[in-house]
Amino acid sequence: MENKTSDLVEFEEPRGELIFELRKIMLDHKIWPSKLFIVGKKRYLLVYQNITSEGNHVEDFGAIKPSHLKRGDVLDSFSKIELIVSEIIEAKIVGEGKEKQKFSELSEKIDLTQKIHLLKSWKLIGQETFELLHKMKAVRNLLAHSWHIKNVIYGKDKTLETNFLKFQNDLKLIWNRLINVYDSVRPQNKELEKTLTEIKKVISQK
């Protein structure tokens, strides 16, 4: 029997108490990790160069789903997909090393198509996820270059406008699978525990 690829193995939800403790320490002591990305079904936390971005959503995987068919909202969803794909590749190549900043600069020079092929060649995603990511990339390209959003095709004989619910559900599916992969290469609860330990050590040495 063929082993499941990482995209089909359900991730462990990041522990809320760890996120809460980390947020409190960052606010109280004005100390931040240089870079941290944590994402679950209903929440995400992104810390980069002392800037924190976070979100909580009622709906599972709500962070990725555009509520309205607006070009900016849909492109924002694609930027999140590219972010997590880049984070997966960084975790796979750099691991826990100290070269994350340098890798981030390098990653910006690699296009999304190449990144998707890397995930497939490393057997982190299966064929279905691979094809869905390419389908999403095609929509992003059409959106970026179409005169009107109503011209964008999504599905056989359908447009993004007439097939928007299917598009939203596909986005949630791909987001779920990418979180599965991300948690497999960078277990998020371990990452939270490690980050907390490092920050507490810095505080104790002051």
N, C-alpha and C positions, 0 to 999 in steps of 0.2 A: 504494500500500500504506500502511495506516495505521501511524503511528509507535507504538512500544511506550510504554506509560505507565511511569513510573519504578519502579513496584512489580514489574515483570517484567524489569528489567535488573539482573543479578547484581552485588552490591556487591563492593568490594575489601576483603579481610580485613584488619583492623587489624594492623599489624606488631608481633609479639611483643617484638622488641628495643626498640622505642620505648616500649611500655607498661612493660617491665622498667626501662628507664632512668628514666622518669618516676617510677615507684613508688620507686625507690632515692633519687632526689633529694628527693622529698617526705619520705621517712623520715629521711634524713640531715640535711636542712637545715630541716625543719619549715616548709616553704613549700608552699602548695597554690594551685592556680588557684581563682578564686572559684566557678567552675562548669565541670564537664566531664562529658560522657557519651560513652563509647566502648563499642560493642557489636559482637561478631562471632558466629561460629557456636558457639563453645564458651566464650567468656569475655565478661565485661562489667566496666567500671570506671566508677563514678559518684562524682564529687567535688562536694560542695555545701556551702558554708559551712564549710570545713575538716573536713568529715566524709567519710570514704571508705568506699564499699561496693563490694565486688568479688566475683566468682564465677567458678569454672572448672568445666566440665562435660565428662564423657566423651562424651556424646551431642550431636550437632549440634542446636543450638537448645534444649538441655536447660534453659536458664534459664527458659523460659516454660512448660514442661510440668509440671503437678502430678503427682506420682508416685502420689498417693492421692486418692480421691474424698472430700475433706474440704472443708467450706465455706470455711474460712480459706485453704487452699492454692489453691483455685480462684479466690477473690476476689483473692489475691495476684497470680495470673497476669493478671487484668484490670487491676490497678493498674499493672503493667509495660506493658501495652498502652497505657493512657492516658498513661503517662509518655512513651513514645516518640512517640506522636501529638502530644503537646504540644511535644516537642523539635523535631519536624519543622516544626510551625507557627512556632515561635520562629525556627528557622534560616531559614525562608522569608521571614519578615517583618523580623526584626532583623538577620539575617546576622551579620557580625562586629562589630556595633556594641557599645556599652558599656551598653546598656539591657536586658540579659538579666534582671537582677534585677527590674526594673519589669515586664517582660513576663511573667515567671513569676507575679507577683502578679495580673496581669490575666488570665492564662490560667486560673487557678483559678476564675474567675467564668464561664467559658465551658463549657457542658456537652459531653459526648462526642459527642452527636448533631451539634451544630453543627460540631465539629472534624472529624468524618468528612465532612460535606458540604463543608467547606473543601477538604479533600484532593481530593475528587472534582471540585470546580469548578476547581481549579488544574491538573487533569489529571495529578495525581501518582499516582493510583490508578485502575484500571479498574473496570468494573461488577462483576466477580466479587469483587474485593477489597472494594469498597463494600458489597455484599450480605453478605459474610462478616463484616465488621466489625459490621454491624447485627445479624446473627444472634448474634454474641458479646455484643453489648450487651444484647440481649433476655435471654440466659441470665444475665448479671450481675444484671439487674433482678429476674428471677425468684428467683435465689438470695438476694438481699437481702431479699425479702419473703415467701418461702415458709416454711411452718412446718417442713418437712422437705426435705432435699436430694433425696429420692427422688421428690418431686412435680414436679421440674423436667423439662420436656420438651426433648428434643434429637433432632430428626429426626422423620420421619413415624411415628407410632404407637410411638415409642421414648422412653425417659427418659434423662437424663444418666447414670444408673447403668448401664443396659443398653447404652448407646451411648458409653461412656467412651473407648474406644480411638479412635473416630472423632473425638470431641471433642479428645483430645490431639493427634491428627494435624492437625486443623484449626487448633489453636492454633499449632503449629509452622509451618504454612504461612503463617499471617497474620503471625507474628513475622518469618519470613524476608522476606516482602514489605515489611514496614514498615522493616526494616533496609535493604533495597534503596533505599527512598525516602529514608530518613535520610541514607545515604551519598551520595545524589545531590545533596541540598541542603546537606549539611555533610560534605564528604569527610574521613573520619576520620583518615587518615594525615597529611593536611595539617594537621588540627586538632592532632594530637599533636606534629608538628614545630613548629608555631607556639607551642604551649604550652611546649614544652621551651626554645625560644629565649627566650621572655619570662621564664621562671623563671631561666634561666642569667644573663640580663642583670641581674635583681634581685640574684642572689647576687654577681655581679661588682662591684656597686656598694656592697656592704656594707663 
